[in-house]
Amino acid sequence: MTTEEIIQKVDHILVEEFELEEDAVVPTASLREDLDLDSLDAVDLIVALEKAFGFRIDEKVVVDMKTVGDIHGYIRDHFGNADQIQAAADSIGHASA
C-alpha cells in the first residue's frame, strides 16, 4: 500500500465514520478544532483504523494526535512492512466486497 493509498483510506474513514465533508479532511485539519472530534470519537477512530489496517493502536497515541496528517504519518511509519499493510488492506477490501 502506497502512502497515497494510506492517506485515501484514512480520509475515507474520517468522512464515513464521522460524517465529515471531504473538503474538510485535509492533512492540516485539527481533529478537535476543525473536525470537532472529541475523546469519545477517538475511541471510534481507533476501532475503525484497527479494522481497516489490521493492527492494534494504543489509545494514548490517538489522543496525542492533533491533525489528520498526524494519523497519516503514524500509520505510514509505525506498522508493518509494505507487504503486511497491503495484505491487511486486501483482506479488509475482500471482506467488504
RODO-2510 file (C-alpha; in nm, 4 decimals, decimal comma):
residues 97
     n   res          X          Y          Z
     1     m     0,0000     0,0000     0,0000
     2     t     0,1438     0,3320    -0,1030
     3     t     0,1464     0,6451     0,1100
     4     e    -0,1263     0,7880    -0,1137
     5     e    -0,3436     0,4804    -0,0580
     6     i    -0,2948     0,5097     0,3194
     7     i    -0,3964     0,8748     0,3047
     8     q    -0,7050     0,7937     0,0980
     9     k    -0,8103     0,5131     0,3327
    10     v    -0,7668     0,7264     0,6476
    11     d    -0,9545     1,0162     0,4883
    12     h    -1,2352     0,7835     0,3790
    13     i    -1,2678     0,6506     0,7346
    14     l    -1,2936     1,0025     0,8742
    15     v    -1,5548     1,1058     0,6177
    16     e    -1,7658     0,7919     0,6564
    17     e    -1,7396     0,7286     1,0313
    18     f    -1,7860     1,0880     1,1414
    19     e    -1,9996     1,2203     0,8536
    20     l    -1,7454     1,4877     0,7668
    21     e    -1,7270     1,6845     0,4449
    22     e    -1,4490     1,5537     0,2200
    23     d    -1,3162     1,9069     0,1695
    24     a    -1,2657     1,9448     0,5454
    25     v    -1,0464     1,6352     0,5765
    26     v    -0,7034     1,7703     0,4834
    27     p    -0,3638     1,6941     0,6413
    28     t    -0,3527     2,0237     0,8289
    29     a    -0,7050     1,9918     0,9724
    30     s    -0,7095     1,9833     1,3513
    31     l    -0,9020     1,6839     1,4791
    32     r    -1,0529     1,8826     1,7651
    33     e    -1,0938     2,2364     1,6356
    34     d    -1,1513     2,1869     1,2620
    35     l    -1,3253     1,8476     1,2615
    36     d    -1,4876     1,8745     1,6054
    37     l    -1,3828     1,5248     1,7167
    38     d    -1,3761     1,4650     2,0918
    39     s    -1,2235     1,1975     2,3144
    40     l    -1,5188     0,9646     2,2598
    41     d    -1,4700     0,9969     1,8864
    42     a    -1,1067     0,8937     1,9399
    43     v    -1,2243     0,5505     2,0554
    44     d    -1,4388     0,5086     1,7436
    45     l    -1,1474     0,6250     1,5301
    46     i    -0,9152     0,3671     1,6872
    47     v    -1,1617     0,0862     1,6191
    48     a    -1,2128     0,1952     1,2572
    49     l    -0,8383     0,2285     1,1912
    50     e    -0,7617    -0,1067     1,3533
    51     k    -1,0253    -0,2764     1,1407
    52     a    -0,9137    -0,1075     0,8195
    53     f    -0,5404    -0,1631     0,8620
    54     g    -0,5353    -0,4859     1,0628
    55     f    -0,3275    -0,3820     1,3645
    56     r    -0,3726    -0,2653     1,7236
    57     i    -0,3305     0,1025     1,8061
    58     d    -0,2546     0,2292     2,1547
    59     e    -0,5367     0,4606     2,2660
    60     k    -0,2844     0,7077     2,4084
    61     v    -0,1283     0,7542     2,0659
    62     v    -0,4531     0,8684     1,9032
    63     v    -0,5283     1,1068     2,1889
    64     d    -0,1905     1,2730     2,1245
    65     m    -0,2548     1,3166     1,7526
    66     k    -0,3505     1,6709     1,6641
    67     t    -0,4100     1,6670     1,2875
    68     v    -0,5253     1,4393     1,0086
    69     g    -0,1652     1,4434     0,8845
    70     d    -0,0512     1,3030     1,2198
    71     i    -0,2724     0,9992     1,1588
    72     h    -0,1425     0,9569     0,8036
    73     g     0,2168     0,9671     0,9219
    74     y     0,1669     0,7392     1,2181
    75     i     0,0106     0,4631     1,0136
    76     r     0,2682     0,5004     0,7373
    77     d     0,5642     0,4982     0,9764
    78     h     0,4761     0,2591     1,2569
    79     f     0,3071    -0,0537     1,1326
    80     g     0,4490    -0,3484     0,9451
    81     n     0,6243    -0,3508     0,6165
    82     a     0,4551    -0,2646     0,2911
    83     d     0,3628    -0,6284     0,2224
    84     q     0,1920    -0,6668     0,5615
    85     i    -0,0001    -0,3441     0,5191
    86     q    -0,1058    -0,4474     0,1674
    87     a    -0,2184    -0,7916     0,2879
    88     a    -0,4265    -0,6343     0,5653
    89     a    -0,5814    -0,3846     0,3234
    90     d    -0,6566    -0,6593     0,0705
    91     s    -0,8233    -0,8776     0,3336
    92     i    -1,0394    -0,5889     0,4518
    93     g    -1,1297    -0,4984     0,0936
    94     h    -1,2273    -0,8545     0,0064
    95     a    -1,4294    -0,8943     0,3256
    96     s    -1,6428    -0,5920     0,2440
    97     a    -1,6855    -0,6713    -0,1241
***
